[in-house]
């Protein structure tokens, strides 16, 4: 089964992208919800990908220790994209922080690939690569992300919530 991708995109800040993405992810991952007198369960495996340099989704869903661990071990969207310009390449699977929600009803179904403040500097890396004759564009980055998610089996098992402004 191919994953469903839900994107929250808006170039304007402060419009609720992070809040909406996080709420949607937790609802989809939840195993108990009440709606108009009916109990139902979605209980989907959800992977949230934070592609915003401000990293608000990352800070909302992970504690400080996990964030430091991800950044120190090069496990973020920035590190994945940077590795496309360098060797060795970072596995997208290694960037996934599993079971990250503190809401009990998600029962370990909510995962995230965190962002990093360094994502703001990624544009400079793209320009440096371009100056050395390597053409990198947004379509290349999108295709590389999709390819990595497919190759590493994440598209076949997870429903994706993508929160992005940087790669809009």
C-alpha positions in Angstrom: 0.0 0.0 0.0 1.4 3.4 -1.0 1.4 6.1 1.7 -0.9 9.0 1.6 0.9 12.3 1.7 -0.7 15.3 3.4 1.2 18.6 3.1 0.7 21.7 5.1 2.2 24.5 3.0 2.0 28.3 3.3 4.7 30.8 2.8 3.1 33.1 5.4 4.3 32.4 9.0 2.0 32.2 11.9 -1.0 30.6 10.1 -1.1 27.4 12.0 0.8 24.9 9.8 2.7 23.3 12.7 -0.3 23.1 15.0 -2.5 21.7 12.3 0.1 19.1 11.1 0.8 18.0 14.7 -2.9 17.7 15.6 -3.7 15.8 12.3 -0.8 13.4 12.9 -1.8 12.7 16.5 -5.4 12.1 15.5 -4.5 9.8 12.6 -2.1 7.8 14.9 -4.6 7.7 17.8 -6.4 4.5 18.7 -9.3 6.1 20.6 -11.3 9.0 19.4 -14.9 10.1 20.0 -17.0 11.8 17.3 -20.6 12.6 17.7 -21.3 9.8 20.1 -19.4 7.2 18.1 -16.1 5.8 19.2 -13.7 5.1 16.3 -10.1 4.4 15.8 -7.8 5.5 13.0 -4.5 4.0 14.5 -2.4 4.7 11.4 1.4 4.7 11.3 2.2 8.3 10.8 5.6 9.8 9.7 5.8 13.6 10.1 8.6 15.3 8.2 9.7 18.7 9.3 11.1 20.6 6.4 11.1 24.0 8.0 14.3 25.7 9.2 12.5 27.0 12.3 12.0 23.4 13.5 8.8 24.3 15.3 7.3 20.8 14.7 10.5 19.2 15.9 10.4 21.2 19.1 6.7 20.5 19.6 7.0 16.7 19.3 10.5 15.9 20.7 12.1 16.6 24.0 15.3 18.5 24.2 17.4 15.4 24.8 16.1 13.7 21.7 16.6 16.8 19.6 20.2 17.1 20.7 20.7 13.4 20.0 19.3 13.8 16.5 21.4 16.8 15.7 24.6 15.4 17.1 24.1 12.1 15.2 23.2 13.9 12.0 19.7 12.6 11.9 17.5 15.5 10.4 16.1 16.7 7.1 19.1 19.0 6.9 21.6 16.2 7.3 19.8 14.1 4.7 19.7 16.8 2.1 23.3 17.9 2.8 24.4 14.3 2.3 23.0 14.4 -1.2 25.8 16.9 -2.0 28.5 14.9 -0.2 29.6 11.4 0.7 28.6 9.3 2.5 24.9 9.7 2.1 22.7 9.7 5.2 20.0 7.1 5.2 16.5 8.6 5.6 15.6 5.7 7.8 18.3 6.7 10.2 16.7 10.1 10.6 13.4 8.8 11.9 12.7 9.4 15.5 10.2 6.7 16.5 7.3 6.8 19.0 7.7 10.4 19.7 4.3 11.5 20.9 3.5 12.0 24.6 -0.1 11.3 23.9 -0.9 7.8 25.2 -3.6 7.0 22.6 -1.1 7.2 19.7 0.4 3.9 21.0 3.8 4.3 19.3 2.4 5.0 15.9 3.6 8.6 15.5 7.2 9.1 14.2 9.1 12.2 13.0 12.0 13.1 10.8 13.1 16.3 12.6 14.4 19.5 11.1 17.4 21.5 12.2 18.2 25.3 12.3 20.9 24.4 9.8 18.3 24.0 7.1 18.4 27.8 6.7 22.1 27.4 5.6 21.3 24.6 3.1 20.7 27.2 0.4 24.4 28.2 0.7 25.4 24.6 0.2 23.3 24.4 -2.9 24.9 27.6 -4.2 28.4 26.1 -3.5 27.5 22.9 -5.4 26.2 25.0 -8.3 29.4 27.0 -8.4 31.4 23.7 -8.8 29.2 22.7 -11.7 26.6 20.6 -10.0 23.1 21.8 -10.7 20.8 21.2 -7.7 17.2 22.3 -7.8 14.1 21.8 -5.8 12.8 19.0 -8.1 16.1 17.1 -7.5 15.5 17.4 -3.7 11.9 16.3 -4.0 12.8 13.3 -6.2 15.7 12.4 -3.9 13.4 12.4 -0.8 10.7 10.4 -2.5 13.3 7.9 -3.8 14.8 7.5 -0.4 11.5 7.0 1.3 10.5 4.4 -1.3 13.8 2.6 -1.3 14.0 2.3 2.4 10.4 1.1 2.7 8.9 4.1 4.5 6.4 4.9 1.7 5.0 1.4 1.9 4.3 1.4 5.6 3.6 4.9 6.8 1.0 7.6 6.2 3.0 10.8 5.7 2.3 14.2 7.2 4.6 16.7 5.6 5.0 20.1 7.1 6.9 22.3 4.7 7.7 25.9 3.8 11.3 25.6 2.7 10.7 23.2 -0.2 7.3 24.7 -1.3 
